[in-house]
Amino acid sequence: MKLSSKALLALAISSITATAYAEPASQDFVPTTLAGTSAQSEAKGFIEDFSLGGTTRNWYSHESKYRGGTFEYQKHGETRTDRNRTNWVQGTILNASSGFTQGTVGVKTELAVYNALVLDRSKRDIKGGSNRTLADSNGDAVDQWSKLGLANVQFRVANTTLTAGRQNFSSGIVDTIGNRALPSSFEGVSFNSEEFSNLSFQGGIFDRVSPRTEQSLSKFRSEYGNGAETDKVSTLGLNYQPLKSLKTSLFAANVKDFWNQYYFGATHELGDSQQLALTTGFNYYKTVDEGKKEMGKIDNDTYSLSLGLAHQAHSLTFAYQQVNGNEYFDYLHETNGIYLANSLTSDFNGPNEKSFQIAYGLNMAEYGVPGLKFNVYSARGWGIDGTHYTGNGGRAKFAYDGIQKQDGEKHQEYGIGASYAIQSGPLKATAIRATYVEHRASEFQADGSIKEFRLVTTIPFNIL
């Protein structure tokens, strides 16, 4: 189970939810022309544009399993169980970034140190560690640890940048995930080209991931699979805006010996939120097995469609999602490569699963309290059927453990949240978010029945 970062526990209405617009969304066609300016021609210099800053995040979570579900941990060599798990970590990022050197080819460096301080160190509370709290082989919390989160060199010509080293990357298939005290990052080479007014290209080749709660680099593996690892992830795609109101993305990725995956996403805006605005979002993934088929046979089509209505302070979103395939819709672990509208506490991505979500948002800026927002949602998934999953024999036959037991499984999820961003003063842009989520599942649904309260405070700071 993954807790999506798109909304800090996915309490934003969806990745393409209705937002407030100051004027009606234009439906004008956007011609593709060369970019009017060159970013490199405006470079200020390696030292002249140097910056030093970062963020510190206080991340607290308390979970409770029910309907017989328990967490396990070791004490005195014995396995013990308990319904509750608590994680409390202070994560701090210190980022030093130079400017680009002047000239035809600009050069820049970026270095970020990540530090985690564990505030709740009880073995019983953290339940032996997870992707929330780093623990040693005995299940004891590692009280404090640090690592290089980012370390890269960037080269820029005009509006095209090549980045080599440990870095952030964002696309519909490979995306940095930041829903813990610290985010993930990737080791490899990537490029971003914005030479046209409404058309950009991105690509990358990565061989390692720096996980959210680990000190070392790891090979890539899938979120839902059998632990198989891969040495290489390659991705290429584009972002295109044909209309002022329409944005699209198209990406492909090869995960060596796992799968080839293809993604298309589109968001269209219509109307004026002071009267009535409509945001339509569509996300589609095609996944097929590749190479040695470490994840077994895969032939999966998954999509989501969302409709968001906004009127002044209020927004209402409806989202439908469907998985067409006898395996999970799967994606890379330690990435946020799932832009589906119903990726919440549960991803609603079971074999042949259908799901529907309704969500409401309230922006208190319309009532004189800018920065204060409330969200509530309800989602339901049904028709989960893994009985036709066959794998491909050999060690990948059971790549998805327990999937064949899922026959007519269903689940429901409810969530409510409040967030506030400080608008001015020395703590400007500090974000505070509280969320409560309850997920209720049938016997063999993968995520189980669980309740979680989460409180996250993120404070940005600038030194230079």
Secondary structure per residue as TSV (DSSP state, phi and psi in degrees):
chain	resnum	aa	ss	phi	psi
A	1	M	-	360.0	136.9
A	2	K	-	-118.9	137.9
A	3	L	-	-95.3	111.2
A	4	S	-	-66.9	141.9
A	5	S	T	-88.4	-9.4
A	6	K	T	-61.5	-22.5
A	7	A	T	-140.2	28.4
A	8	L	T	46.8	73.0
A	9	L	T	85.8	15.7
A	10	A	T	61.0	40.0
A	11	L	-	-98.9	-1.8
A	12	A	S	-68.7	153.2
A	13	I	S	-60.7	-43.8
A	14	S	-	-172.2	175.5
A	15	S	T	-68.6	-14.7
A	16	I	T	-132.3	41.4
A	17	T	-	-75.8	165.5
A	18	A	-	-64.9	139.0
A	19	T	-	-128.2	167.4
A	20	A	-	-85.1	134.9
A	21	Y	-	-120.3	142.1
A	22	A	S	-75.9	-23.3
A	23	E	S	-149.0	165.5
A	24	P	-	-58.3	142.3
A	25	A	-	-69.5	126.0
A	26	S	-	-74.1	139.7
A	27	Q	-	-100.9	15.3
A	28	D	-	-66.0	145.1
A	29	F	B	-70.6	141.0
A	30	V	-	-109.6	109.8
A	31	P	-	-69.7	147.2
A	32	T	-	-87.6	114.8
A	33	T	-	-130.7	165.9
A	34	L	B	-64.7	146.2
A	35	A	-	-57.3	138.8
A	36	G	S	-69.5	-26.6
A	37	T	S	-132.8	160.9
A	38	S	-	-106.3	120.9
A	39	A	T	-59.9	-37.8
A	40	Q	G	-67.6	-32.8
A	41	S	G	-65.6	-18.2
A	42	E	G	-101.8	11.2
A	43	A	-	-59.1	136.9
A	44	K	-	-95.1	-18.1
A	45	G	-	124.3	156.5
A	46	F	T	-61.7	-47.2
A	47	I	T	-88.3	-38.4
A	48	E	T	-60.2	-31.3
A	49	D	T	-107.6	20.8
A	50	F	-	-66.6	141.3
A	51	S	E	-137.3	149.4
A	52	L	E	-138.5	121.2
A	53	G	E	-170.4	-157.3
A	54	G	E	160.1	-157.3
A	55	T	E	-142.2	156.5
A	56	T	E	-130.4	133.9
A	57	R	E	-126.5	126.9
A	58	N	E	-97.1	114.8
A	59	W	E	-119.4	113.5
A	60	Y	E	-122.6	136.6
A	61	S	E	-144.8	135.4
A	62	H	E	-125.9	123.9
A	63	E	E	-116.9	149.1
A	64	S	E	-137.7	123.2
A	65	K	E	-88.1	152.1
A	66	Y	-	-144.9	-177.4
A	67	R	T	58.1	37.8
A	68	G	T	90.0	-6.0
A	69	G	-	-74.2	144.4
A	70	T	-	-143.1	157.9
A	71	F	E	-94.9	154.2
A	72	E	E	-115.9	150.3
A	73	Y	E	-155.4	161.4
A	74	Q	E	-101.5	135.8
A	75	K	E	-146.4	124.5
A	76	H	T	54.3	37.8
A	77	G	T	77.2	3.5
A	78	E	E	-110.2	146.8
A	79	T	E	-85.6	122.0
A	80	R	E	-118.0	156.6
A	81	T	E	-124.5	154.8
A	82	D	E	-159.7	150.1
A	83	R	S	-77.8	-21.4
A	84	N	E	-109.7	151.5
A	85	R	E	-144.2	134.4
A	86	T	E	-128.0	133.5
A	87	N	E	-131.4	133.7
A	88	W	E	-144.1	111.6
A	89	V	E	-136.9	140.5
A	90	Q	E	-103.9	114.9
A	91	G	E	-109.7	129.6
A	92	T	E	-126.2	135.3
A	93	I	E	-116.8	125.0
A	94	L	E	-112.9	115.1
A	95	N	E	-115.8	124.0
A	96	A	E	-112.9	123.7
A	97	S	E	-134.7	128.1
A	98	S	-	-82.1	173.5
A	99	G	-	-90.4	175.3
A	100	F	-	-81.3	137.8
A	101	T	-	-65.2	155.9
A	102	Q	S	-83.3	162.2
A	103	G	S	117.9	-177.5
A	104	T	S	-63.1	-43.5
A	105	V	E	-111.5	115.3
A	106	G	E	-92.4	146.2
A	107	V	E	-125.3	136.8
A	108	K	E	-141.8	151.2
A	109	T	E	-124.9	150.4
A	110	E	E	-137.3	132.1
A	111	L	E	-137.8	127.2
A	112	A	E	-133.1	127.7
A	113	V	E	-98.9	128.1
A	114	Y	E	-104.2	134.4
A	115	N	E	-132.7	137.1
A	116	A	E	-122.7	130.2
A	117	L	E	-118.0	117.1
A	118	V	E	-82.5	122.7
A	119	L	S	-95.4	-24.9
A	120	D	-	-114.5	109.6
A	121	R	-	-107.1	9.1
A	122	S	-	-68.5	126.3
A	123	K	H	-59.8	-39.0
A	124	R	H	-67.2	-37.1
A	125	D	H	-69.5	-47.2
A	126	I	H	-82.3	-12.2
A	127	K	T	56.9	48.8
A	128	G	T	78.4	9.2
A	129	G	-	90.9	161.0
A	130	S	-	-169.9	-161.8
A	131	N	S	-82.4	20.4
A	132	R	S	-111.4	-45.3
A	133	T	S	-129.1	128.2
A	134	L	-	-74.6	130.7
A	135	A	B	-129.4	157.3
A	136	D	-	-85.8	-174.7
A	137	S	T	-65.2	-18.3
A	138	N	T	-91.1	-0.9
A	139	G	S	86.7	6.3
A	140	D	-	-86.0	141.3
A	141	A	B	-64.2	138.2
A	142	V	-	-80.2	107.9
A	143	D	-	-56.9	-41.2
A	144	Q	E	-151.2	135.2
A	145	W	E	-151.0	157.7
A	146	S	E	-138.2	160.7
A	147	K	E	-161.7	165.9
A	148	L	E	-79.8	110.0
A	149	G	E	-80.7	-38.4
A	150	L	E	-131.9	140.3
A	151	A	E	-162.6	97.5
A	152	N	E	-146.7	164.6
A	153	V	E	-119.8	136.7
A	154	Q	E	-121.1	139.3
A	155	F	E	-121.4	132.9
A	156	R	E	-131.0	132.8
A	157	V	E	-124.4	123.1
A	158	A	T	54.5	-111.2
A	159	N	T	-115.7	22.9
A	160	T	E	-116.6	128.0
A	161	T	E	-121.9	132.1
A	162	L	E	-108.3	128.2
A	163	T	E	-120.1	130.2
A	164	A	E	-126.0	128.3
A	165	G	E	124.5	-157.0
A	166	R	E	-84.0	127.5
A	167	Q	E	-155.3	168.0
A	168	N	-	-90.9	152.2
A	169	F	-	-151.4	142.6
A	170	S	B	-137.8	118.6
A	171	S	S	-154.9	176.4
A	172	G	S	-69.9	-10.1
A	173	I	S	-116.8	-42.0
A	174	V	S	-119.8	113.1
A	175	D	B	-146.1	134.1
A	176	T	-	-59.2	135.7
A	177	I	-	-110.3	133.5
A	178	G	-	-131.7	39.8
A	179	N	-	-100.6	22.0
A	180	R	S	-123.9	-167.2
A	181	A	S	-64.4	-31.8
A	182	L	S	-131.9	153.4
A	183	P	-	-90.6	170.7
A	184	S	-	-87.0	168.8
A	185	S	E	-152.8	170.8
A	186	F	E	-126.8	147.1
A	187	E	E	-104.0	123.0
A	188	G	E	163.3	-153.7
A	189	V	E	-129.4	135.9
A	190	S	E	-142.9	166.0
A	191	F	E	-139.8	156.0
A	192	N	E	-139.7	121.4
A	193	S	E	-120.9	122.7
A	194	E	-	-125.4	54.4
A	195	E	-	-81.7	-10.7
A	196	F	B	-117.4	159.2
A	197	S	S	-65.6	-36.4
A	198	N	S	-133.6	19.8
A	199	L	E	-141.0	123.6
A	200	S	E	-130.8	155.7
A	201	F	E	-124.1	143.4
A	202	Q	E	-136.9	149.3
A	203	G	E	-164.1	164.3
A	204	G	E	-169.2	155.3
A	205	I	E	-127.1	120.4
A	206	F	E	-126.6	141.8
A	207	D	E	-117.5	-11.2
A	208	R	E	-146.3	155.8
A	209	V	E	-122.0	141.9
A	210	S	E	-98.5	102.4
A	211	P	-	-65.9	162.3
A	212	R	T	-62.3	-35.9
A	213	T	T	-130.3	50.3
A	214	E	-	-144.2	151.3
A	215	Q	S	-86.8	-25.4
A	216	S	S	-106.8	169.7
A	217	L	-	-79.7	152.0
A	218	S	B	-132.1	156.6
A	219	K	-	-71.3	159.0
A	220	F	E	-75.3	143.5
A	221	R	E	-142.2	171.8
A	222	S	B	-87.0	160.3
A	223	E	S	-70.6	-35.4
A	224	Y	S	-115.2	1.5
A	225	G	S	-88.7	-159.9
A	226	N	S	-93.2	12.7
A	227	G	S	92.0	-0.8
A	228	A	-	-59.7	147.0
A	229	E	E	-119.7	156.7
A	230	T	E	-133.7	150.4
A	231	D	S	-94.0	-9.0
A	232	K	-	-149.3	130.6
A	233	V	E	-128.4	122.0
A	234	S	E	-119.9	137.2
A	235	T	E	-143.9	149.4
A	236	L	E	-152.1	140.1
A	237	G	E	-172.1	-173.5
A	238	L	E	-146.1	157.5
A	239	N	E	-120.9	129.4
A	240	Y	E	-136.0	133.3
A	241	Q	E	-118.4	88.5
A	242	P	E	-71.6	-28.7
A	243	L	E	-126.3	156.3
A	244	K	T	-60.7	-24.8
A	245	S	T	-99.6	-1.8
A	246	L	E	-128.4	123.5
A	247	K	E	-120.4	136.2
A	248	T	E	-131.7	155.8
A	249	S	E	-139.5	143.1
A	250	L	E	-139.7	119.7
A	251	F	E	-136.5	151.6
A	252	A	E	-132.1	151.1
A	253	A	E	-145.4	142.6
A	254	N	E	-111.2	117.8
A	255	V	E	-104.5	106.7
A	256	K	T	-52.9	125.3
A	257	D	T	66.8	6.8
A	258	F	T	-106.8	-71.9
A	259	W	E	-162.2	163.2
A	260	N	E	-104.5	133.2
A	261	Q	E	-129.7	141.3
A	262	Y	E	-128.5	139.1
A	263	Y	E	-132.4	136.7
A	264	F	E	-131.0	133.0
A	265	G	E	-136.6	145.4
A	266	A	E	-145.7	142.2
A	267	T	E	-132.9	128.5
A	268	H	E	-124.7	136.1
A	269	E	E	-114.6	139.5
A	270	L	E	-144.0	133.6
A	271	G	E	92.2	-167.5
A	272	D	E	-132.6	124.2
A	273	S	T	-66.7	-17.6
A	274	Q	T	-69.3	-23.6
A	275	Q	T	-108.7	-75.5
A	276	L	E	-160.8	125.1
A	277	A	E	-119.1	145.3
A	278	L	E	-123.5	126.1
A	279	T	E	-115.0	122.9
A	280	T	E	-110.5	130.5
A	281	G	E	-128.1	138.8
A	282	F	E	-134.5	131.4
A	283	N	E	-131.8	133.7
A	284	Y	E	-138.1	135.7
A	285	Y	E	-126.6	136.5
A	286	K	E	-119.1	125.8
A	287	T	E	-128.4	128.2
A	288	V	E	-133.3	146.8
A	289	D	E	-64.6	159.3
A	290	E	-	-148.9	146.4
A	291	G	T	61.4	-126.2
A	292	K	T	-76.5	-3.3
A	293	K	-	55.3	50.3
A	294	E	T	-60.1	-23.4
A	295	M	T	-100.0	13.2
A	296	G	-	80.5	-173.3
A	297	K	-	-69.6	131.7
A	298	I	-	-134.7	129.1
A	299	D	E	-148.2	92.4
A	300	N	E	-131.6	128.0
A	301	D	E	-119.1	122.4
A	302	T	E	-133.6	138.1
A	303	Y	E	-146.4	161.7
A	304	S	E	-139.7	147.6
A	305	L	E	-131.8	127.9
A	306	S	E	-129.1	145.7
A	307	L	E	-124.9	120.0
A	308	G	E	-117.5	126.8
A	309	L	E	-106.7	136.0
A	310	A	E	-131.7	132.9
A	311	H	E	-137.7	107.8
A	312	Q	T	52.9	-114.3
A	313	A	T	-82.1	-7.8
A	314	H	E	-110.3	142.5
A	315	S	E	-138.8	143.8
A	316	L	E	-134.8	127.8
A	317	T	E	-127.1	138.3
A	318	F	E	-119.3	132.4
A	319	A	E	-138.0	130.6
A	320	Y	E	-116.1	140.5
A	321	Q	E	-139.7	143.3
A	322	Q	E	-144.9	137.5
A	323	V	E	-106.6	123.2
A	324	N	E	-111.5	95.1
A	325	G	S	169.3	153.3
A	326	N	S	-90.1	10.7
A	327	E	S	-129.6	170.3
A	328	Y	-	-59.1	150.4
A	329	F	-	-73.0	115.1
A	330	D	-	-113.3	159.1
A	331	Y	-	-150.0	176.1
A	332	L	B	-77.4	131.1
A	333	H	T	-62.0	147.8
A	334	E	T	63.8	23.8
A	335	T	S	-130.0	165.3
A	336	N	-	-107.2	39.5
A	337	G	-	-80.1	49.0
A	338	I	-	-144.4	97.6
A	339	Y	-	-96.0	23.3
A	340	L	-	-73.0	144.0
A	341	A	T	-63.4	-30.1
A	342	N	T	-100.2	23.7
A	343	S	-	-81.4	99.1
A	344	L	S	-118.4	-137.9
A	345	T	S	-60.9	-45.8
A	346	S	S	-91.6	150.1
A	347	D	-	-86.4	-8.1
A	348	F	-	50.3	47.7
A	349	N	-	-123.2	26.3
A	350	G	-	-69.3	164.4
A	351	P	T	-59.1	126.7
A	352	N	T	60.4	22.5
A	353	E	-	-78.6	143.3
A	354	K	E	-116.7	144.9
A	355	S	E	-148.2	155.2
A	356	F	E	-139.6	139.0
A	357	Q	E	-130.0	141.9
A	358	I	E	-127.1	135.6
A	359	A	E	-142.1	149.1
A	360	Y	E	-128.8	137.4
A	361	G	E	-128.6	146.1
A	362	L	E	-130.0	120.4
A	363	N	E	-103.2	110.0
A	364	M	G	-75.6	-1.7
A	365	A	G	-59.5	-32.9
A	366	E	G	-67.3	-17.6
A	367	Y	G	-110.9	20.2
A	368	G	T	89.0	11.4
A	369	V	-	-124.5	74.9
A	370	P	T	-63.2	140.3
A	371	G	T	97.4	-14.2
A	372	L	E	-100.3	125.8
A	373	K	E	-136.8	150.8
A	374	F	E	-128.9	147.3
A	375	N	E	-140.4	147.5
A	376	V	E	-147.3	143.1
A	377	Y	E	-149.7	161.6
A	378	S	E	-140.7	134.4
A	379	A	E	-135.3	146.8
A	380	R	E	-136.8	134.3
A	381	G	E	-120.8	143.4
A	382	W	E	-150.3	169.7
A	383	G	E	72.4	23.2
A	384	I	E	-70.2	124.2
A	385	D	E	-142.6	105.9
A	386	G	-	-107.9	12.3
A	387	T	T	-68.3	-18.3
A	388	H	T	-95.4	2.6
A	389	Y	-	-71.4	129.1
A	390	T	-	-118.9	-11.6
A	391	G	T	61.8	-154.6
A	392	N	T	-137.5	23.8
A	393	G	S	78.8	176.2
A	394	G	G	64.6	-157.0
A	395	R	G	-73.5	-13.1
A	396	A	G	-91.9	1.7
A	397	K	T	-56.7	-38.5
A	398	F	T	-112.4	46.8
A	399	A	S	-56.1	-33.1
A	400	Y	S	-114.4	91.7
A	401	D	T	-60.4	136.3
A	402	G	T	79.7	-2.0
A	403	I	G	-68.0	-30.1
A	404	Q	G	-73.8	-13.7
A	405	K	G	-80.1	-14.1
A	406	Q	-	-82.2	104.6
A	407	D	E	-134.9	97.7
A	408	G	E	77.0	23.2
A	409	E	E	-67.6	156.3
A	410	K	E	-150.1	163.9
A	411	H	E	-161.7	162.4
A	412	Q	E	-135.9	150.9
A	413	E	E	-139.8	137.4
A	414	Y	E	-128.5	144.4
A	415	G	E	-150.5	151.0
A	416	I	E	-142.5	142.7
A	417	G	E	-152.2	160.0
A	418	A	E	-139.2	140.8
A	419	S	E	-139.5	152.3
A	420	Y	E	-143.1	131.0
A	421	A	E	-113.7	121.9
A	422	I	-	-66.4	132.1
A	423	Q	-	-92.4	-19.9
A	424	S	S	-157.8	172.6
A	425	G	S	88.8	-175.5
A	426	P	T	-63.8	-21.8
A	427	L	T	-103.1	22.0
A	428	K	T	-54.4	137.1
A	429	A	T	78.8	0.4
A	430	T	-	-63.3	130.8
A	431	A	E	-115.5	131.2
A	432	I	E	-121.0	128.8
A	433	R	E	-138.0	130.8
A	434	A	E	-119.8	134.1
A	435	T	E	-138.9	148.8
A	436	Y	E	-131.4	130.4
A	437	V	E	-131.2	139.9
A	438	E	E	-128.2	127.2
A	439	H	E	-121.3	127.3
A	440	R	E	-122.2	126.3
A	441	A	E	-128.8	154.7
A	442	S	-	-74.9	177.3
A	443	E	T	-56.2	-45.6
A	444	F	T	-107.5	6.8
A	445	Q	-	-66.0	139.6
A	446	A	T	-66.5	-29.4
A	447	D	T	-86.8	-20.1
A	448	G	-	75.4	-178.3
A	449	S	S	-103.0	121.1
A	450	I	E	-153.5	147.8
A	451	K	E	-120.1	144.3
A	452	E	E	-144.8	134.7
A	453	F	E	-111.0	132.9
A	454	R	E	-132.9	136.3
A	455	L	E	-129.3	120.5
A	456	V	E	-129.7	127.0
A	457	T	E	-121.9	124.3
A	458	T	E	-120.0	122.7
A	459	I	E	-117.8	116.0
A	460	P	E	-82.6	152.6
A	461	F	E	-146.3	151.6
A	462	N	E	-123.6	132.1
A	463	I	-	-103.0	-46.4
A	464	L	-	-129.5	360.0
